[in-house]
Amino acid sequence: MQPTNDRDVLLVVDIQNDFCPGGALAVPGGDEIVPVVNRLAHGFAHVVLTQDWHPPGHSSFASAHPGKAPFDSVEMPYGAQILWPDHCVQGTPGAAFHPGLDIPHAELIVRKGFRRAIDSYSAFQENDRKTPTGLTSYLRERGFERVTLCGLATDFCVLYSALDARAAGFATTVVIDACRGLDVGGSIARALEEMRKAEIKLI
Ligand SMILES: [Zn+2]
């Protein structure tokens, strides 16, 4: 890994209790990456954390759609949306960061998914692909040129965040050992392929 400087930022995606074993939407092995991510983060002068942060009754929850079950798909005004178990509800213990996450020098926490009608996998743009979170402007204004990503889940929030970082013009790297995925119907393999095609460096 290259030495980092003021042009590099690490984006740590959604390492929250609900995405770890025992949580509402557990990613298999999600907690295993915590020490790896801590080590990685201590090599970066600049770190940004993201936090999935839904109001109760969020439209991405299966419970908000009568007759639907988690992992069913529905058509939203912005396209297909997978439905999830209720997770990362604002202010609940499930929405808190994993207690082992030790990155006190993180400079920003980006919360996403707080609009009831739109889900947000990406830290940059919500799932309608047009509502920005503000992160692109923040990173540009700070003068960052390279974004390295890790976290949960490889095939959803890490994937979409990495694609958007690349599309915004940042040199983009994903540290695969510091990610875990949900793998819904082969989605991890598809995610890796999609990232490679977008010229995202996988290490
Ligand atoms: Zn969510």
py3Dmol code that shows the C-alpha trace and the ligand (Angstrom):
import py3Dmol

protein = """\
ATOM      1  CA  MET A   1       0.000   0.000   0.000  1.00  0.00           C
ATOM      2  CA  GLN A   2       1.291   3.480  -0.873  1.00  0.00           C
ATOM      3  CA  PRO A   3       2.098   5.804   1.992  1.00  0.00           C
ATOM      4  CA  THR A   4      -0.836   8.130   2.521  1.00  0.00           C
ATOM      5  CA  ASN A   5      -0.851  11.860   2.639  1.00  0.00           C
ATOM      6  CA  ASP A   6      -3.225  14.771   2.345  1.00  0.00           C
ATOM      7  CA  ARG A   7      -4.488  13.556  -1.037  1.00  0.00           C
ATOM      8  CA  ASP A   8      -5.692  10.211   0.359  1.00  0.00           C
ATOM      9  CA  VAL A   9      -8.825   9.483   2.312  1.00  0.00           C
ATOM     10  CA  LEU A  10     -10.121   6.194   3.702  1.00  0.00           C
ATOM     11  CA  LEU A  11     -13.893   5.700   3.513  1.00  0.00           C
ATOM     12  CA  VAL A  12     -15.103   3.190   6.118  1.00  0.00           C
ATOM     13  CA  VAL A  13     -18.558   2.010   5.066  1.00  0.00           C
ATOM     14  CA  ASP A  14     -21.337   1.078   7.505  1.00  0.00           C
ATOM     15  CA  ILE A  15     -19.513  -0.905  10.211  1.00  0.00           C
ATOM     16  CA  GLN A  16     -22.621  -0.917  12.392  1.00  0.00           C
ATOM     17  CA  ASN A  17     -24.064  -3.444  14.823  1.00  0.00           C
ATOM     18  CA  ASP A  18     -27.011  -4.349  12.588  1.00  0.00           C
ATOM     19  CA  PHE A  19     -24.636  -5.398   9.799  1.00  0.00           C
ATOM     20  CA  CYS A  20     -22.602  -7.644  12.124  1.00  0.00           C
ATOM     21  CA  PRO A  21     -23.503 -11.142  13.393  1.00  0.00           C
ATOM     22  CA  GLY A  22     -26.363 -10.804  15.903  1.00  0.00           C
ATOM     23  CA  GLY A  23     -27.666  -7.713  14.098  1.00  0.00           C
ATOM     24  CA  ALA A  24     -30.871  -7.276  12.103  1.00  0.00           C
ATOM     25  CA  LEU A  25     -29.198  -7.513   8.681  1.00  0.00           C
ATOM     26  CA  ALA A  26     -26.049  -9.406   9.542  1.00  0.00           C
ATOM     27  CA  VAL A  27     -23.329  -9.703   6.916  1.00  0.00           C
ATOM     28  CA  PRO A  28     -21.595 -13.082   7.425  1.00  0.00           C
ATOM     29  CA  GLY A  29     -18.240 -12.428   9.133  1.00  0.00           C
ATOM     30  CA  GLY A  30     -18.993  -8.705   9.274  1.00  0.00           C
ATOM     31  CA  ASP A  31     -17.334  -8.346  12.679  1.00  0.00           C
ATOM     32  CA  GLU A  32     -14.162 -10.135  11.500  1.00  0.00           C
ATOM     33  CA  ILE A  33     -13.049  -7.099   9.554  1.00  0.00           C
ATOM     34  CA  VAL A  34     -13.122  -4.719  12.538  1.00  0.00           C
ATOM     35  CA  PRO A  35      -9.473  -5.275  13.630  1.00  0.00           C
ATOM     36  CA  VAL A  36      -8.375  -5.231   9.975  1.00  0.00           C
ATOM     37  CA  VAL A  37     -10.171  -1.927   9.398  1.00  0.00           C
ATOM     38  CA  ASN A  38      -8.703  -0.436  12.594  1.00  0.00           C
ATOM     39  CA  ARG A  39      -5.178  -1.281  11.420  1.00  0.00           C
ATOM     40  CA  LEU A  40      -5.888   0.070   7.955  1.00  0.00           C
ATOM     41  CA  ALA A  41      -7.350   3.296   9.355  1.00  0.00           C
ATOM     42  CA  HIS A  42      -4.310   3.966  11.503  1.00  0.00           C
ATOM     43  CA  GLY A  43      -2.268   4.155   8.299  1.00  0.00           C
ATOM     44  CA  PHE A  44      -4.425   7.013   6.997  1.00  0.00           C
ATOM     45  CA  ALA A  45      -4.176  10.609   8.131  1.00  0.00           C
ATOM     46  CA  HIS A  46      -7.742  11.211   6.919  1.00  0.00           C
ATOM     47  CA  VAL A  47     -10.736   8.936   7.473  1.00  0.00           C
ATOM     48  CA  VAL A  48     -14.465   9.358   6.772  1.00  0.00           C
ATOM     49  CA  LEU A  49     -17.055   6.990   8.252  1.00  0.00           C
ATOM     50  CA  THR A  50     -20.487   6.274   6.801  1.00  0.00           C
ATOM     51  CA  GLN A  51     -23.522   5.306   8.840  1.00  0.00           C
ATOM     52  CA  ASP A  52     -26.762   3.846   7.465  1.00  0.00           C
ATOM     53  CA  TRP A  53     -29.398   5.891   9.287  1.00  0.00           C
ATOM     54  CA  HIS A  54     -33.067   5.144   8.574  1.00  0.00           C
ATOM     55  CA  PRO A  55     -36.213   6.604  10.112  1.00  0.00           C
ATOM     56  CA  PRO A  56     -38.682   4.007  11.491  1.00  0.00           C
ATOM     57  CA  GLY A  57     -40.896   2.660   8.686  1.00  0.00           C
ATOM     58  CA  HIS A  58     -38.315   3.406   5.982  1.00  0.00           C
ATOM     59  CA  SER A  59     -39.411   2.421   2.455  1.00  0.00           C
ATOM     60  CA  SER A  60     -36.525  -0.070   2.119  1.00  0.00           C
ATOM     61  CA  PHE A  61     -37.942  -2.157   4.987  1.00  0.00           C
ATOM     62  CA  ALA A  62     -40.082  -5.172   3.990  1.00  0.00           C
ATOM     63  CA  SER A  63     -42.263  -4.339   7.006  1.00  0.00           C
ATOM     64  CA  ALA A  64     -43.360  -1.146   5.222  1.00  0.00           C
ATOM     65  CA  HIS A  65     -44.797  -3.186   2.311  1.00  0.00           C
ATOM     66  CA  PRO A  66     -47.772  -5.400   3.272  1.00  0.00           C
ATOM     67  CA  GLY A  67     -47.376  -8.957   1.958  1.00  0.00           C
ATOM     68  CA  LYS A  68     -43.669  -8.559   1.214  1.00  0.00           C
ATOM     69  CA  ALA A  69     -40.795 -10.378   2.899  1.00  0.00           C
ATOM     70  CA  PRO A  70     -37.159  -9.376   3.367  1.00  0.00           C
ATOM     71  CA  PHE A  71     -35.100  -9.879   0.168  1.00  0.00           C
ATOM     72  CA  ASP A  72     -38.198  -9.536  -2.052  1.00  0.00           C
ATOM     73  CA  SER A  73     -37.873  -6.832  -4.667  1.00  0.00           C
ATOM     74  CA  VAL A  74     -40.322  -3.983  -5.336  1.00  0.00           C
ATOM     75  CA  GLU A  75     -40.557  -1.242  -7.941  1.00  0.00           C
ATOM     76  CA  MET A  76     -39.949   2.166  -6.439  1.00  0.00           C
ATOM     77  CA  PRO A  77     -40.408   5.373  -8.459  1.00  0.00           C
ATOM     78  CA  TYR A  78     -36.616   5.240  -8.970  1.00  0.00           C
ATOM     79  CA  GLY A  79     -36.429   1.572 -10.020  1.00  0.00           C
ATOM     80  CA  ALA A  80     -36.082  -1.865  -8.445  1.00  0.00           C
ATOM     81  CA  GLN A  81     -35.355  -1.957  -4.732  1.00  0.00           C
ATOM     82  CA  ILE A  82     -34.527  -5.001  -2.614  1.00  0.00           C
ATOM     83  CA  LEU A  83     -36.485  -5.029   0.640  1.00  0.00           C
ATOM     84  CA  TRP A  84     -34.560  -5.522   3.858  1.00  0.00           C
ATOM     85  CA  PRO A  85     -35.391  -6.432   7.431  1.00  0.00           C
ATOM     86  CA  ASP A  86     -35.780  -3.296   9.600  1.00  0.00           C
ATOM     87  CA  HIS A  87     -32.203  -2.197  10.273  1.00  0.00           C
ATOM     88  CA  CYS A  88     -30.092   0.780  11.364  1.00  0.00           C
ATOM     89  CA  VAL A  89     -33.044   2.714  12.738  1.00  0.00           C
ATOM     90  CA  GLN A  90     -31.910   6.162  13.859  1.00  0.00           C
ATOM     91  CA  GLY A  91     -30.750   6.256  17.463  1.00  0.00           C
ATOM     92  CA  THR A  92     -31.063   2.508  18.115  1.00  0.00           C
ATOM     93  CA  PRO A  93     -28.186   0.260  19.266  1.00  0.00           C
ATOM     94  CA  GLY A  94     -28.339  -1.515  15.885  1.00  0.00           C
ATOM     95  CA  ALA A  95     -27.470   1.736  14.133  1.00  0.00           C
ATOM     96  CA  ALA A  96     -24.444   2.366  16.353  1.00  0.00           C
ATOM     97  CA  PHE A  97     -20.949   1.622  15.122  1.00  0.00           C
ATOM     98  CA  HIS A  98     -19.510  -1.756  16.137  1.00  0.00           C
ATOM     99  CA  PRO A  99     -18.039  -1.227  19.632  1.00  0.00           C
ATOM    100  CA  GLY A 100     -14.660  -2.563  18.479  1.00  0.00           C
ATOM    101  CA  LEU A 101     -14.281   0.114  15.807  1.00  0.00           C
ATOM    102  CA  ASP A 102     -11.391   2.264  16.979  1.00  0.00           C
ATOM    103  CA  ILE A 103     -10.949   5.229  14.629  1.00  0.00           C
ATOM    104  CA  PRO A 104     -11.040   8.299  16.885  1.00  0.00           C
ATOM    105  CA  HIS A 105      -9.275  10.386  14.240  1.00  0.00           C
ATOM    106  CA  ALA A 106     -12.153  10.031  11.723  1.00  0.00           C
ATOM    107  CA  GLU A 107     -12.952  13.538  10.509  1.00  0.00           C
ATOM    108  CA  LEU A 108     -16.503  13.142   9.192  1.00  0.00           C
ATOM    109  CA  ILE A 109     -19.472  10.813   9.608  1.00  0.00           C
ATOM    110  CA  VAL A 110     -21.763  10.720   6.566  1.00  0.00           C
ATOM    111  CA  ARG A 111     -25.261   9.540   7.424  1.00  0.00           C
ATOM    112  CA  LYS A 112     -27.347   8.145   4.584  1.00  0.00           C
ATOM    113  CA  GLY A 113     -30.775   6.614   4.005  1.00  0.00           C
ATOM    114  CA  PHE A 114     -32.542   9.174   6.174  1.00  0.00           C
ATOM    115  CA  ARG A 115     -35.084  10.107   3.485  1.00  0.00           C
ATOM    116  CA  ARG A 116     -38.089   7.874   4.087  1.00  0.00           C
ATOM    117  CA  ALA A 117     -38.852   7.333   0.371  1.00  0.00           C
ATOM    118  CA  ILE A 118     -35.323   6.666  -0.936  1.00  0.00           C
ATOM    119  CA  ASP A 119     -32.735   4.089   0.062  1.00  0.00           C
ATOM    120  CA  SER A 120     -29.062   4.988  -0.167  1.00  0.00           C
ATOM    121  CA  TYR A 121     -26.434   2.314  -0.692  1.00  0.00           C
ATOM    122  CA  SER A 122     -23.824   4.767  -1.872  1.00  0.00           C
ATOM    123  CA  ALA A 123     -22.130   7.275   0.387  1.00  0.00           C
ATOM    124  CA  PHE A 124     -22.246   9.731  -2.531  1.00  0.00           C
ATOM    125  CA  GLN A 125     -25.690   9.411  -4.144  1.00  0.00           C
ATOM    126  CA  GLU A 126     -28.979   7.932  -3.035  1.00  0.00           C
ATOM    127  CA  ASN A 127     -30.626   5.068  -4.918  1.00  0.00           C
ATOM    128  CA  ASP A 128     -32.580   7.411  -7.202  1.00  0.00           C
ATOM    129  CA  ARG A 129     -29.082   8.171  -8.579  1.00  0.00           C
ATOM    130  CA  LYS A 130     -29.698  11.916  -8.409  1.00  0.00           C
ATOM    131  CA  THR A 131     -29.963  12.955  -4.762  1.00  0.00           C
ATOM    132  CA  PRO A 132     -26.438  13.768  -3.557  1.00  0.00           C
ATOM    133  CA  THR A 133     -25.256  13.236   0.009  1.00  0.00           C
ATOM    134  CA  GLY A 134     -22.753  16.086  -0.310  1.00  0.00           C
ATOM    135  CA  LEU A 135     -19.714  13.833   0.064  1.00  0.00           C
ATOM    136  CA  THR A 136     -18.329  14.486  -3.443  1.00  0.00           C
ATOM    137  CA  SER A 137     -18.145  18.228  -2.801  1.00  0.00           C
ATOM    138  CA  TYR A 138     -16.687  17.698   0.665  1.00  0.00           C
ATOM    139  CA  LEU A 139     -13.882  15.471  -0.637  1.00  0.00           C
ATOM    140  CA  ARG A 140     -13.123  17.842  -3.526  1.00  0.00           C
ATOM    141  CA  GLU A 141     -13.099  20.858  -1.254  1.00  0.00           C
ATOM    142  CA  ARG A 142     -10.694  19.071   1.061  1.00  0.00           C
ATOM    143  CA  GLY A 143      -8.398  18.425  -1.911  1.00  0.00           C
ATOM    144  CA  PHE A 144      -8.523  14.633  -1.803  1.00  0.00           C
ATOM    145  CA  GLU A 145      -7.636  12.820  -5.030  1.00  0.00           C
ATOM    146  CA  ARG A 146      -7.635   9.181  -3.982  1.00  0.00           C
ATOM    147  CA  VAL A 147     -10.358   7.284  -2.124  1.00  0.00           C
ATOM    148  CA  THR A 148      -9.737   3.894  -0.503  1.00  0.00           C
ATOM    149  CA  LEU A 149     -12.779   1.958   0.685  1.00  0.00           C
ATOM    150  CA  CYS A 150     -13.485  -0.822   3.166  1.00  0.00           C
ATOM    151  CA  GLY A 151     -16.486  -2.015   5.173  1.00  0.00           C
ATOM    152  CA  LEU A 152     -19.918  -3.570   4.709  1.00  0.00           C
ATOM    153  CA  ALA A 153     -21.300  -4.848   2.497  1.00  0.00           C
ATOM    154  CA  THR A 154     -18.975  -5.516  -0.458  1.00  0.00           C
ATOM    155  CA  ASP A 155     -21.856  -6.103  -2.868  1.00  0.00           C
ATOM    156  CA  PHE A 156     -24.082  -3.181  -1.855  1.00  0.00           C
ATOM    157  CA  CYS A 157     -22.865  -0.093  -0.001  1.00  0.00           C
ATOM    158  CA  VAL A 158     -19.142  -0.621  -0.707  1.00  0.00           C
ATOM    159  CA  LEU A 159     -19.855  -1.397  -4.391  1.00  0.00           C
ATOM    160  CA  TYR A 160     -22.061   1.643  -5.028  1.00  0.00           C
ATOM    161  CA  SER A 161     -19.811   3.954  -3.026  1.00  0.00           C
ATOM    162  CA  ALA A 162     -16.745   2.783  -4.956  1.00  0.00           C
ATOM    163  CA  LEU A 163     -18.482   3.172  -8.346  1.00  0.00           C
ATOM    164  CA  ASP A 164     -19.596   6.693  -7.436  1.00  0.00           C
ATOM    165  CA  ALA A 165     -16.141   7.645  -6.123  1.00  0.00           C
ATOM    166  CA  ARG A 166     -14.654   6.515  -9.446  1.00  0.00           C
ATOM    167  CA  ALA A 167     -17.382   8.271 -11.468  1.00  0.00           C
ATOM    168  CA  ALA A 168     -16.641  11.481  -9.552  1.00  0.00           C
ATOM    169  CA  GLY A 169     -13.049  11.267 -10.763  1.00  0.00           C
ATOM    170  CA  PHE A 170     -11.254   9.958  -7.681  1.00  0.00           C
ATOM    171  CA  ALA A 171      -8.633   7.249  -8.061  1.00  0.00           C
ATOM    172  CA  THR A 172     -10.429   4.460  -6.226  1.00  0.00           C
ATOM    173  CA  THR A 173      -9.187   1.381  -4.380  1.00  0.00           C
ATOM    174  CA  VAL A 174     -11.162  -1.247  -2.445  1.00  0.00           C
ATOM    175  CA  VAL A 175      -9.364  -3.300   0.206  1.00  0.00           C
ATOM    176  CA  ILE A 176     -11.122  -6.624  -0.233  1.00  0.00           C
ATOM    177  CA  ASP A 177      -9.793  -8.205   3.001  1.00  0.00           C
ATOM    178  CA  ALA A 178     -11.359  -5.329   4.908  1.00  0.00           C
ATOM    179  CA  CYS A 179     -14.827  -5.936   3.391  1.00  0.00           C
ATOM    180  CA  ARG A 180     -17.478  -8.618   3.741  1.00  0.00           C
ATOM    181  CA  GLY A 181     -20.520  -9.171   1.531  1.00  0.00           C
ATOM    182  CA  LEU A 182     -24.123 -10.361   1.813  1.00  0.00           C
ATOM    183  CA  ASP A 183     -23.983 -12.416  -1.413  1.00  0.00           C
ATOM    184  CA  VAL A 184     -27.624 -12.310  -2.513  1.00  0.00           C
ATOM    185  CA  GLY A 185     -27.733 -14.666  -5.534  1.00  0.00           C
ATOM    186  CA  GLY A 186     -24.074 -14.331  -6.520  1.00  0.00           C
ATOM    187  CA  SER A 187     -23.925 -10.584  -5.935  1.00  0.00           C
ATOM    188  CA  ILE A 188     -20.360 -10.591  -4.546  1.00  0.00           C
ATOM    189  CA  ALA A 189     -18.843 -12.006  -7.748  1.00  0.00           C
ATOM    190  CA  ARG A 190     -20.899  -9.559  -9.833  1.00  0.00           C
ATOM    191  CA  ALA A 191     -19.776  -6.664  -7.623  1.00  0.00           C
ATOM    192  CA  LEU A 192     -16.087  -7.525  -8.008  1.00  0.00           C
ATOM    193  CA  GLU A 193     -16.496  -7.799 -11.778  1.00  0.00           C
ATOM    194  CA  GLU A 194     -18.339  -4.480 -11.963  1.00  0.00           C
ATOM    195  CA  MET A 195     -15.646  -2.736  -9.913  1.00  0.00           C
ATOM    196  CA  ARG A 196     -12.858  -4.164 -12.066  1.00  0.00           C
ATOM    197  CA  LYS A 197     -14.636  -2.956 -15.211  1.00  0.00           C
ATOM    198  CA  ALA A 198     -14.898   0.536 -13.706  1.00  0.00           C
ATOM    199  CA  GLU A 199     -11.117   0.552 -13.194  1.00  0.00           C
ATOM    200  CA  ILE A 200     -11.388   0.388  -9.452  1.00  0.00           C
ATOM    201  CA  LYS A 201      -8.262  -1.146  -7.966  1.00  0.00           C
ATOM    202  CA  LEU A 202      -8.993  -4.211  -5.807  1.00  0.00           C
ATOM    203  CA  ILE A 203      -6.267  -5.098  -3.337  1.00  0.00           C
TER     204      ILE A 203
END
"""
ligand_1 = """\
1
ZN
Zn -30.120 0.481 4.980
"""
view = py3Dmol.view(width=600, height=400)
view.addModel(protein, "pdb")
view.setStyle({"model": 0}, {"cartoon": {"style": "trace"}})
view.addModel(ligand_1, "xyz")
view.setStyle({"model": 1}, {"stick": {}})
view.zoomTo()
view.show()
